Structure formats: C-alpha cells, structure tokens
Amino acid sequence: MTSASAPSTERTSTERTSTVRTLRELRDEIEQLDETIIATIARRTMLAREAGRVKVASGQPITDPTREAAVVSRATVLARAAGLPDDEIRALYWQLMALSRRVQMER
C-alpha cells in the first residue's frame, strides 16, 4: 500500500523571501504614514499655538471644555465611519487636546 504524502507545511525559500519582502514593503509604507502623522500633529500643534495667541489677544480663556468635547466627538464619529475603534480614537484625541492646551498656555 502506498500512502499519500502529507502536504508540506514548510514554505520554500522563495515564498519566505516574498513574504518578508511584502512585510518590508508594508512596514515601509507604515513608516511613511508615521512621518505624515507626525507632520500633521506638528501642523495641528502650530495652529493650536496660534489659536492660543488669538484667544489671549481677544480676552478668551485658553481652555474651552465644550469645544474640546465637540472636537473629540467629531473625531469619534469620523473614526466610527472609518471602521476604527471609538475608545482608542477618543483617547488619542483627548491626548491631542491636552497637547493643544499645553502649547496654548506657553508664552
């Protein structure tokens, strides 16, 4: 009786190289996106700093809890529409609000 050989679970060297190359490409793209995210946060921070100057010049308080909550709420809605988890995006945006408050208080 001849037995059928079991399918091999080992990948060939070419398959592993292809997978590693694909993973490298994905990681490269993620790194490019990280650069874009950081540049966007830097731009947002610069705008927040400028908004702080406008607030001070016009006698408005730096902190505006209602506005902050609206920004976080809007981000949560956008996250949900994009299929992202609400909680993590909400937490991320509260961190952005804290960063914005901090730079607005700098003189």
Order of alpha helices (4+ residues) and beta strands (2+ residues): alpha-alpha-alpha
